[in-house]
């Protein structure tokens, strides 16, 4: 906001918009600070480290609640020098060229793009400098032939440029670079914007989901017999499941509207519907255990006829591995999410058509319990692949 104010003031004093944006005192201070940082200025680096520690500590808390972990971190501060080496290499190979002010550029007009800055005139790096260094480093560490960048579609142009540069430089892994460009998420109140100050805080959103799950679950009376700690755990499981599933059930490339209230419903294509279906089967398995039914060792030879809802469920269960493979090939968790919803829906139809414990034939009863157990196992494994927990009881 302060920067915008300064730009406006400079324009009032006769500068063009472009000039004002380049000459605003705040921007000049920031550029000076970056030069000092790259020159390893003690005071600037100490401040940078302190602020980074705050940021990473906050990230860690958020990721922990999301159930997200990373095997490897790459820091821009650790890759910009590698990027500068690549700029030197590109100049030697004739891939890059220098302008009068000393800045280094790449000409991608032949590839349908334009000229792109890869190093500033004062020698400081830009995002693309660091990303070139990171690309090489990832290859050095893992010998990758495929690298998927999961970044919002606002960065489509940036990654198009990066990948074309790495191919022009003759990198062996160049053809395996892929941008999984995901669509933006809107809330009913407006777009989730980080750069313009109307930030939707991830921690607040997660807490809102857990609170909504608590309210909804209490209203439906689904926590009978739960103590306080168990109820809190269930709300967390349902809230986070609702949030993740609602986001993942949409093809990642599509822009979407996130509706907290709709996502927490126990009916329809939602995480809680699948979670509730799993809890229902877990309850059936506990009852089978109570009556001493050992369905794992049962002999199903007495089952002479498979009902239509049973055969549909068996066909669906058989599709699980294929759906995982398809989701992987298409970079789309939505394929798996849709499959799990279809499976849960089909199980509920089977359960309504053929009440399990009203069955008098012991062989058929054991078969239906075994079929239920296999469905629960598949739902649990599938939801885990989406990063979602399923409760044993509700």
N, C-alpha and C positions, 0 to 999 in steps of 0.2 A: 504493500500500500504506500509506503514511504517512497519507494522507487518510482511508482506511478506519479506521485505528487511532484517529485523532482523533475520527471520528464515533462509534465504539464507546465511547470514553471519555466523550464528552458525553452519550450515551444512559444510561450508567451513573450519571451525575450528575443524572439526572432529565429530560433534554430528550427530546422525541419524535424519531423518526427524521428527519422533515422539518426540524425545528428544528436538529438536530445537523448535517445535511448543509449547511444554510445558514450555520451559525455556526462551522464548523471553521476554526481559525486559518489553515491553508494556503489554503483557498478565499478567505478574507478578504484574505490577502496577494496572491493572484493577481488578485482584483478591483481591489485598490489599484494593482497594477502595470499593469493594463490602463488604468485611468484616467490614470495617469502617461504611458503610451505614447500615448494619444489626445491628451494635453495636450503631447506632444512633449518630454517630459522627456529631457534630454541623455543621462544615464547609462543609463536604461532603453532608449532607442532605440539606443544604441551596442551594448549587450549583445544586443539583438534582432537587429541587423544582423550581428553576429559569428556568432551561432548560425545565422541563416539562411544565411550563406555556407557554413558547414559542411554544412548540410542539402542545399543546392543542388549543392554540389560532389559530394556522395555520390550524389544523384539522377542527376547527369549521367553518372557512371561506370556506374551500373546501366543507364540508358536506352541508353547507347552500346553496351553488350554485347547488349542486347535488339534493337538496330537500330531504336530508336524516336526520332523527332525531332518537334518541335513548331514550327508556324509562328508561333504567337502565345502569349504568356503573359499571364495576368491575375492580379494579386496582390490578395489581400483588402485589403492595406494601401492599395491604390490605388483601391479601389471602395467602401470603407465610407462615405466622405464623400458619394459619389453616392447611396448607399443612404439616408443620413440626409436628403438633399434629397427623395428619393422619399417618405420618411415624412412630411415636412412637407407635400408635395403631397397625400398620402393623407388627412391630417388636414383639409386645406382642402376636399377633395372629399367628405369624409364617409365615406370608405372605412375609415379607421382611427379609433380613439377612445382617449382617455387615461383611465387609472385613477387612483385617489387618490394613489398613490405616485409619479405622474409617468410611469409606464411606458406605452408605446403598444402597442395591440393591434388585431388585425383579427378580426371576427366572421364565421366561415365556417359557422355552424350551418345556414344555409339551403342551403349546398352539401354538407351531409352530414358536415361536419367539426366542429371546435369553435373556441374562441377561441385565437388564436396570438399570442405576443409578437413584436413587430417592433423594439422599442427598449427597453432597460432604463430603470428609473427614474432611475439616475444618469447617463443620457445616452449610455452606451456601447452599441456595436452588438452584435448577435448574428449568427449565420450567415445568417439570412434577410435581414438588412439588407444585408450584403455581396453576397449573391446577387442581390438586386433591382438593386443598382448595376451588377453585372457583366452582367446581362441587357440593361440599357439600353446599356451600353458596347459590347457585342458588336453590337447593332443599329446603333449609331452608326458603328462601324468597317466593318461588312460589309453593312448593309442587308438582313439575312437575312429569309427568310420561313419557314425551317425551322431549328431548333436542337436538336441531339440531345445530351442529357446522358448520358454513359456512366458510371453510378455504381451500386454494389451495391444489392441489394434492401433492405438495412437502412435505406436512405434514401427508400423509397417515399413515406412520409407527408410528409417534408420537401419533396419536389419537387411533390407534389400540392398542398401549401399554396402554394408559390412560384408555380406556374403559375396557380392560381386568383386569387392576388393580382394578378398582372400583367394578367390578363384583366379583373378588377374595376377596375383602374386605366385600362382602355381602351387598352392597348398594341396597336398594329396587328399586331405579331408574336406576340401572345399565343396564338393558336390553333395556331401552328407550333412551340410548345415541346413537346418529347417526351423522356421519361425512358426510356432503354434500360436497364432494370433487370436487372442480371445476377445469377445465382445464386451463392451462396458456393461456394468450392472447399474440399473436405476432403482431408486427407492420411490415409493408413492409420493414422497415429499420433494423429489428432484434427483438430479444426477449426483453420483458419488464422485466429487472432485477433490483431488488433493492439492493441486497447484493454485486453486483460486480461493482458498480459505474456507470453502463450505465442505469441510472434511467430515466424512462419516467415520467415526472412530471404531476400529474393529473390536476393541475391548467392550465398548458401550453396546455395540450391536450384539455381541455374544451374550452379554449379561441380559439384554432386553429379551433375547430368545429364550434364555433359561427362565427368566421371570414369567414370560408368556406361557412357557411349558408348565410351570408350577401352577399358575392360575387355571389353565385349561384342564390339567389333570385333576386338580381338586374339584373343579366343577363337575367332572364326569365320574368322580368317586373311584378313581383307578389306583388309589394308594392305601386301600384297606389293609391293615395289618403291617404297615411299614413304620419303622421308627423314624426319628428325625433325620438321622444320618443316611438311612436307606432312601428316604424320600428325596433328600437333597441330591444324592447320587443319580436317582432316576430323572430328576428335572434336568440335571446337567447332560445326561445321556440323550434325553429327548430333545432338549433345546439345541444342542450341538448337532444332533442327527438331522433335525428339521432344517437347520441352516445349511449344512453341507449338502444334503440331498437336494434341496430346492435349487441350489446353484449348479450341482452336477447333473441334474436330470435334463438340463438344456444343453444343446450342442454348444461346445465352447466358443465357436466362431460367431454365434448369434448374440446380439444385444438382448438384454432381458430386463424385466421388471421384477424385483424381489419384493414379495409381500409377506411380512412376518406372520400376520394372522393366518393367512391361507396355508403357509408352510407347516404350521403346527397341528393342522387338523388330523384327526385319526381316521378319516375316510378320504378316499381319492388318492391321487398320485403324490404321496408325501412320505417322508422318512418315518414319522410316527406310525403310519398305517403298516409299513413293513415291520417296524420294531414291534408293534402290537401283535402282528401275525406270528412273529417268532416267539413272543412271550406266551401266546395262546398254545403253541405247539409244546413249548417247554412245560407248561402246565399239564398237558396230555401225557407227556413222558413221565412226569412225576406221579401221576395217577396210575399209569401202567406199572410203575415200580412198586407202588403201594399195594396193588392187587397181585403182585408177584408174577407179572407177565414178562417173561424173558424173550423179547422179540428178536434179540440178536442171534439167539440159537434156535429160533423157531423153524419148523418145517412148513413151507408154504405149498407143499404138493397138494394139499386139500383145496387150494384156491382154484376152482375150475373155470371161473369167469371173472374177467376184469371189467368193471363198470366204466362207462364212458368218461366220467369225471376223473377216474383213476388213471386211465390210459392217457388222457390229455396231460395230466400232471407228470406222468412218467416221461412222455415225449419232451415236455418243457425241461425237466431235470436233465435230460440227456443233452440239451443244447448249451449247458452252462459253459463248458470249455470253449465251445465255438464262439460264444458271445464274448468271452474274455479276449480271445484272439482277435476278434473283429474290433473290439474297443481299442486294443493296442495298435492294430494296423491303421485305424482311422483316427487315432489320438482323441478318442471321444468317450469319456466315462459315461456319457448320456446313454450309450448303447447298453451298458451293464445296468445302469439305474432303471431303464425301461424294462429290461428283462426281469429284474428283481421285483418290480411292481407287478408285472404280468404273473410271475410265479406266486407271489403272495395272494393276488386276486384269485388265481386258479385254485390255490389251496383252500381259500375261504369258501369257494363254490363247492369243492369236494367235501369239505367239513359240513356244509349245510345240507348237501344231498345225502350224505352217508354218515349219520351220527355214529361215531366210533364205538362208544361203550354200550350202545344198544344192540350191537352185533352179537348174535348167539353162537355163531360158529367160531371156535377158538383159533382156527387156522387163518380165517379171514380177518379176525380181530387183530392178530399178531401182524399180519401183512399190512393192515392199515396203519398200525402204530409205527411199523418199520418205515413205511412210506412217509409218514409224518416226520419221523426222525431225520430221514434223508433230506427232506424239504428244509427243516430247521438248520441242518448243517450247511446246506447250500446258501440259504439266506444269510446266515452268519458270515460265511466265507466271502460271499459277494459284497456284503456291506463293509466288511473289514478292508476289502480292496478299495472301497470308496472312502476309507478312513472313518467309518461310522461304527459305533458300538451298538449291540442289540441287548436289551435286558432279558433276564431269565424269567422275571415275573413283573406283572403290572396289575 
